Amino acid sequence: MPDTGKRDYYEVLGVGRDADDGELKSAYRRLALKFHPDKNPGDDTAEERFKEAAEAYEVLSNADKRGRYDRFGHEGMGDQVGFSDVSDIFGAFSDFFGQIFGGQGGGGVRRGASLRAEILVPFDEMAEGASKTLSLRRRVACDDCDSTGSADRKPPLSCSACGGQGFIVSSEGFFAMRRACPRCRGEGTTIENPCRGCRGEGLVMGRREIDLKIPAGVYDGITLRVPGEGEPAPNGGAPGDLNVRVRVQEHDVFIRSPEDPADLFLQVPVPMATAVLGGEVEIPSLEGSLTLDVEAGTAPGDTIRVRGGGLQRFQRSGRGHLYVRVLYDVPKRPTRKLKRAYEALRDVEHGEPGPSRRSFEDGLKAHMRHIEKRKKKK
């Protein structure tokens, strides 16, 4: 069976392959309570486990889907399963969560939808941590009706068609079919005199200013979850969450390490005389600048580590390191004075080649001897 990267649904719920409906429901109830977003604010791992458990229960609690999964595994499900957002889960299993958290079943108060946004953060602000204000267009409370949805601000009435249940049951032969009430659209209540401004929803489109804290050392592409700042829910339900994707601008000279994002790389051109003789070079740092000690005989491409010169580790203590890669600063148009100095150096180097040159020359001599031997054989 091809590997889809997903865990076995029975393993996710912690049940055997012969588990009945009661065992499945009990196992899912335990996981839903454990990983519920309201109990794990800001925890992306818990949210993924919450989605994973819902997907497993959605398949295994459906006889047709379970049979297909048992025969073909994940490949047999295609892209017809899974939830992209926790609000989809609450909508799909409204009865289930109503029973767990004291709702009203199908006519219970719905949770608001979660929203997504993106914010661009300069590298320097990411390094120090920052507070940003995000202007978000979303639905807000209607001022015309004080978000009641009613023009006369009267509370909603229990739906006469479904008796406030939010669903109706119809019989088709031996089967009883349950569906959302068409009169109240599954809400369980109706408004006699809807507000014109919001059409009875209690919400209108507006703009919301949200304060967002950017933690120091945050990764590029990470999503920060802001509980309760998503779409408001009609009729007083809990609001959804806001998921903000962080994009970090690249720096002019610092490059983040792909292995450890707290480590930084920096390329520094060093005068050849300083690299040969040793000396000090001023380099940039996150706090301004610092003096780097270059040891005598430093070769081009050598890396010098500055401990603690990197970024604050994201959601951890300590800092990364700064790795300085040495480049030789070779002038393309040297002054007369500098040219005379290099000419004098060249004369000396011919008589006193460095270790790399000597090694190269030894290899060159061995190569030429091999060529001569091959010519003699011919």
C-alpha positions as CSV (number, residue, x, y, z in Angstrom):
1,M,0.0,0.0,0.0
2,P,1.5,3.4,-1.0
3,D,2.5,5.6,1.9
4,T,0.3,8.7,2.2
5,G,2.0,10.0,5.3
6,K,-1.2,9.5,7.4
7,R,-1.5,7.3,10.5
8,D,-3.8,4.3,10.5
9,Y,-7.3,5.5,11.6
10,Y,-7.7,2.7,14.2
11,E,-4.3,3.6,15.6
12,V,-5.3,7.3,15.8
13,L,-8.4,6.5,17.9
14,G,-6.6,3.7,19.8
15,V,-9.2,1.0,19.1
16,G,-9.1,-2.4,17.5
17,R,-10.2,-3.1,13.9
18,D,-13.3,-4.8,15.3
19,A,-14.4,-1.8,17.4
20,D,-18.2,-1.2,17.4
21,D,-19.9,2.2,17.2
22,G,-19.9,2.7,21.0
23,E,-16.2,2.1,21.2
24,L,-15.5,4.5,18.4
25,K,-17.6,7.2,19.9
26,S,-16.1,6.8,23.3
27,A,-12.5,6.9,21.9
28,Y,-13.2,10.0,19.8
29,R,-14.9,11.7,22.7
30,R,-11.8,11.2,24.8
31,L,-9.5,12.6,22.1
32,A,-11.8,15.5,21.3
33,L,-11.8,16.6,25.0
34,K,-8.0,16.2,25.2
35,F,-7.1,18.2,22.1
36,H,-10.0,20.6,21.9
37,P,-8.7,24.1,20.7
38,D,-10.4,25.9,23.6
39,K,-8.4,23.7,26.1
40,N,-5.1,24.1,24.1
41,P,-5.0,27.7,23.0
42,G,-2.1,28.5,20.6
43,D,-1.0,24.8,20.4
44,D,-0.7,23.9,16.7
45,T,0.2,20.3,17.5
46,A,-3.0,19.8,19.6
47,E,-5.0,21.3,16.7
48,E,-3.5,18.9,14.2
49,R,-4.3,16.0,16.5
50,F,-7.9,17.3,16.9
51,K,-8.3,17.3,13.1
52,E,-6.6,13.9,12.8
53,A,-9.0,12.3,15.3
54,A,-12.1,13.9,13.7
55,E,-11.0,12.6,10.3
56,A,-10.5,9.1,11.7
57,Y,-13.9,9.2,13.4
58,E,-15.6,10.6,10.3
59,V,-14.5,7.6,8.3
60,L,-14.8,4.7,10.8
61,S,-18.3,5.8,12.1
62,N,-19.6,5.6,8.5
63,A,-20.3,2.0,7.4
64,D,-19.6,2.6,3.7
65,K,-16.4,4.6,4.3
66,R,-15.2,2.2,6.9
67,G,-15.7,-0.7,4.5
68,R,-13.8,1.0,1.7
69,Y,-11.0,2.0,4.2
70,D,-10.7,-1.6,5.5
71,R,-10.3,-2.8,1.9
72,F,-8.1,-0.2,0.3
73,G,-6.6,1.9,3.2
74,H,-6.0,5.7,2.8
75,E,-5.7,5.3,-1.0
76,G,-9.3,4.2,-1.2
77,M,-10.5,7.4,0.4
78,G,-9.0,9.8,-2.1
79,D,-9.5,13.5,-1.1
80,Q,-13.0,13.0,0.1
81,V,-12.1,13.0,3.8
82,G,-10.4,15.4,6.2
83,F,-11.1,18.9,7.6
84,S,-9.2,22.0,6.6
85,D,-10.4,24.0,9.6
86,V,-11.7,23.2,13.1
87,S,-14.9,25.2,12.4
88,D,-15.7,22.5,9.8
89,I,-15.4,19.9,12.5
90,F,-17.8,21.7,14.8
91,G,-20.2,22.0,11.9
92,A,-20.0,18.3,10.9
93,F,-20.3,17.0,14.5
94,S,-22.6,19.7,16.0
95,D,-24.7,17.1,17.8
96,F,-21.7,15.3,19.1
97,F,-20.1,18.5,20.6
98,G,-23.4,19.7,21.8
99,Q,-23.7,16.6,23.9
100,I,-20.1,16.9,25.2
101,F,-20.1,20.6,26.1
102,G,-23.7,21.1,27.0
103,G,-25.1,22.5,23.7
104,Q,-28.5,21.9,22.3
105,G,-27.7,19.3,19.7
106,G,-28.5,20.2,16.1
107,G,-30.0,23.5,17.2
108,G,-27.1,24.5,19.4
109,V,-25.3,27.8,19.1
110,R,-22.7,27.6,16.4
111,R,-19.1,28.6,16.8
112,G,-17.7,31.3,14.5
113,A,-15.5,30.4,11.6
114,S,-11.8,30.7,11.9
115,L,-10.0,33.2,9.6
116,R,-6.6,33.3,8.0
117,A,-4.3,36.3,7.5
118,E,-0.7,37.0,6.6
119,I,1.7,39.5,8.0
120,L,5.2,40.6,6.7
121,V,7.7,41.2,9.5
122,P,11.1,42.9,9.0
123,F,14.1,40.8,9.9
124,D,15.2,43.2,12.7
125,E,11.8,43.1,14.3
126,M,11.7,39.3,14.1
127,A,15.2,39.2,15.9
128,E,14.0,41.4,18.8
129,G,10.3,40.4,19.0
130,A,7.7,43.0,18.2
131,S,4.1,44.1,18.7
132,K,2.2,44.6,15.4
133,T,-1.3,45.8,14.7
134,L,-3.2,43.8,12.1
135,S,-6.1,45.5,10.3
136,L,-8.5,42.8,9.4
137,R,-11.7,43.0,7.3
138,R,-14.3,40.7,8.8
139,R,-17.8,40.6,10.2
140,V,-18.4,42.6,13.4
141,A,-21.4,43.3,15.6
142,C,-24.3,45.2,14.0
143,D,-24.8,48.6,15.8
144,D,-28.3,49.0,14.4
145,C,-29.7,46.1,16.4
146,D,-27.0,45.7,19.1
147,S,-26.1,42.4,17.3
148,T,-29.5,40.9,18.2
149,G,-30.5,40.6,14.6
150,S,-33.9,42.0,15.5
151,A,-35.0,45.5,14.4
152,D,-36.9,46.0,17.7
153,R,-34.1,44.2,19.7
154,K,-36.5,41.5,20.8
155,P,-35.0,38.1,21.6
156,P,-35.5,35.4,19.0
157,L,-38.4,33.0,19.2
158,S,-38.3,29.2,19.3
159,C,-38.8,28.0,15.7
160,S,-42.4,26.7,15.4
161,A,-41.4,24.3,12.6
162,C,-38.9,22.2,14.5
163,G,-39.8,23.1,18.1
164,G,-36.4,24.7,18.7
165,Q,-34.5,21.6,17.8
166,G,-32.9,23.0,14.7
167,F,-33.7,19.8,12.7
168,I,-36.7,17.9,11.5
169,V,-37.2,14.1,11.1
170,S,-39.0,12.7,8.2
171,S,-39.8,9.0,7.5
172,E,-39.0,7.4,4.2
173,G,-40.1,3.8,4.3
174,F,-38.2,2.0,7.1
175,F,-35.8,4.9,7.5
176,A,-36.0,8.1,9.5
177,M,-34.1,10.9,7.9
178,R,-32.9,13.9,10.0
179,R,-32.1,17.2,8.3
180,A,-31.6,20.8,9.2
181,C,-34.9,22.7,9.6
182,P,-35.5,24.8,6.4
183,R,-37.4,27.5,8.3
184,C,-34.6,28.4,10.9
185,R,-31.7,26.9,8.9
186,G,-30.7,24.7,11.8
187,E,-30.6,27.5,14.4
188,G,-33.6,26.5,16.4
189,T,-34.8,30.1,16.6
190,T,-36.4,32.7,14.3
191,I,-36.6,36.5,14.3
192,E,-40.0,38.0,13.6
193,N,-38.7,41.5,12.6
194,P,-35.2,41.1,11.1
195,C,-32.8,44.1,11.2
196,R,-32.4,45.6,7.7
197,G,-28.7,46.4,8.4
198,C,-27.6,42.8,9.1
199,R,-30.6,40.9,7.6
200,G,-31.2,39.3,11.0
201,E,-27.7,37.9,11.5
202,G,-26.6,40.4,14.1
203,L,-23.3,40.8,12.2
204,V,-22.1,43.1,9.4
205,M,-18.9,43.5,7.5
206,G,-16.4,45.9,9.1
207,R,-12.8,46.3,10.1
208,R,-11.1,45.1,13.2
209,E,-7.7,46.2,14.6
210,I,-5.9,43.3,16.2
211,D,-2.8,43.5,18.4
212,L,-0.4,40.7,17.5
213,K,2.7,39.8,19.5
214,I,5.6,38.5,17.3
215,P,7.8,36.3,19.4
216,A,11.6,36.8,19.0
217,G,13.2,34.3,16.6
218,V,9.9,33.3,15.0
219,Y,10.3,31.2,11.9
220,D,9.4,32.3,8.4
221,G,6.1,30.6,7.3
222,I,4.9,29.7,10.8
223,T,1.3,30.2,11.8
224,L,0.4,32.0,15.0
225,R,-3.0,31.3,16.4
226,V,-5.0,34.1,18.1
227,P,-7.9,32.6,20.0
228,G,-11.2,34.3,19.7
229,E,-10.2,36.8,17.0
230,G,-11.8,35.0,14.1
231,E,-15.3,35.3,12.7
232,P,-17.9,36.2,15.4
233,A,-20.8,33.6,15.7
234,P,-24.4,34.7,15.2
235,N,-26.7,34.5,18.2
236,G,-23.9,34.8,20.8
237,G,-21.9,31.7,20.0
238,A,-18.1,31.5,20.6
239,P,-16.0,33.3,18.0
240,G,-13.6,31.4,15.8
241,D,-9.8,31.8,15.9
242,L,-7.5,33.9,13.7
243,N,-4.5,32.1,12.2
244,V,-1.8,34.5,11.1
245,R,1.0,33.3,8.8
246,V,4.2,35.1,9.4
247,R,6.5,36.0,6.6
248,V,10.0,37.3,7.6
249,Q,11.8,39.6,5.2
250,E,15.3,38.6,4.2
251,H,18.2,40.6,5.7
252,D,20.8,42.4,3.7
253,V,23.8,40.5,5.1
254,F,22.6,37.8,7.6
255,I,21.3,34.4,6.3
256,R,19.4,32.0,8.6
257,S,20.6,28.4,8.8
258,P,18.2,25.9,7.3
259,E,19.3,23.3,9.9
260,D,18.9,25.6,13.0
261,P,17.0,28.8,12.3
262,A,18.5,30.4,15.4
263,D,22.0,30.2,13.7
264,L,23.1,32.9,11.3
265,F,25.7,33.0,8.5
266,L,27.7,36.0,7.4
267,Q,30.3,36.4,4.7
268,V,33.0,38.9,5.4
269,P,35.7,40.1,3.0
270,V,39.0,40.1,4.9
271,P,42.2,41.9,3.6
272,M,44.7,39.2,2.5
273,A,47.4,40.6,4.7
274,T,45.1,40.3,7.7
275,A,44.2,36.7,6.8
276,V,47.9,35.8,6.5
277,L,49.3,37.7,9.4
278,G,46.3,37.7,11.7
279,G,44.5,40.7,13.0
280,E,41.1,42.3,13.9
281,V,38.1,42.9,11.6
282,E,34.9,44.8,12.4
283,I,31.8,42.9,11.5
284,P,28.1,43.6,11.9
285,S,26.1,41.9,14.6
286,L,22.4,41.9,15.7
287,E,23.3,44.6,18.3
288,G,25.4,46.8,16.0
289,S,29.0,45.7,15.4
290,L,31.7,43.7,17.1
291,T,35.4,43.0,16.6
292,L,36.4,39.6,15.2
293,D,39.8,38.1,15.8
294,V,41.2,36.6,12.7
295,E,44.0,34.1,13.3
296,A,47.2,34.1,11.2
297,G,47.0,31.8,8.3
298,T,43.2,31.9,7.9
299,A,42.3,30.5,4.4
300,P,39.5,31.7,2.2
301,G,36.3,29.8,3.0
302,D,37.3,29.2,6.6
303,T,34.5,29.7,9.1
304,I,34.8,31.4,12.5
305,R,32.1,30.8,15.1
306,V,30.9,33.6,17.3
307,R,29.1,31.9,20.2
308,G,25.7,33.4,21.1
309,G,25.8,35.8,18.1
310,G,22.7,34.3,16.5
311,L,19.0,34.7,17.1
312,Q,16.9,34.1,20.3
313,R,15.6,30.5,20.0
314,F,11.9,30.5,19.2
315,Q,9.9,29.6,22.3
316,R,13.1,28.3,24.0
317,S,15.9,29.7,26.1
318,G,19.3,30.5,24.7
319,R,20.6,31.9,21.5
320,G,22.0,30.5,18.3
321,H,25.5,31.2,17.0
322,L,26.9,33.4,14.3
323,Y,29.1,31.7,11.7
324,V,31.4,34.1,9.8
325,R,32.8,32.8,6.5
326,V,36.1,34.4,5.5
327,L,36.5,35.8,1.9
328,Y,39.7,37.3,0.6
329,D,39.3,40.9,-0.5
330,V,41.1,41.0,-3.8
331,P,41.3,44.6,-5.3
332,K,40.5,44.7,-9.1
333,R,42.2,48.1,-9.5
334,P,45.0,48.3,-6.9
335,T,46.7,51.7,-6.3
336,R,50.3,52.1,-7.4
337,K,51.4,51.7,-3.8
338,L,49.4,48.6,-3.3
339,K,50.5,47.2,-6.7
340,R,54.2,47.6,-5.8
341,A,53.5,45.8,-2.5
342,Y,51.9,42.9,-4.3
343,E,54.7,42.7,-6.8
344,A,57.2,42.5,-4.0
345,L,55.1,39.8,-2.3
346,R,54.9,37.8,-5.6
347,D,58.7,37.8,-5.9
348,V,58.9,36.4,-2.3
349,E,56.1,33.8,-2.8
350,H,57.9,32.3,-5.8
351,G,60.7,31.3,-3.4
352,E,58.6,30.6,-0.4
353,P,55.3,29.0,-1.6
354,G,52.6,28.3,0.9
355,P,51.4,24.8,2.0
356,S,48.5,24.7,-0.5
357,R,50.8,25.8,-3.4
358,R,53.4,23.2,-2.4
359,S,50.8,20.5,-2.3
360,F,49.5,21.6,-5.7
361,E,53.0,21.6,-7.2
362,D,53.7,18.1,-5.8
363,G,50.5,16.9,-7.4
364,L,51.4,18.6,-10.7
365,K,54.8,16.9,-10.8
366,A,53.3,13.5,-10.1
367,H,50.8,14.1,-12.9
368,M,53.5,15.1,-15.4
369,R,55.6,12.0,-14.5
370,H,52.5,9.8,-15.3
371,I,52.2,11.6,-18.6
372,E,55.8,11.0,-19.5
373,K,55.5,7.3,-18.7
374,R,52.5,6.9,-20.8
375,K,54.2,8.6,-23.8
376,K,57.2,6.2,-23.5
377,K,55.0,3.2,-23.6
378,K,53.6,4.4,-26.9
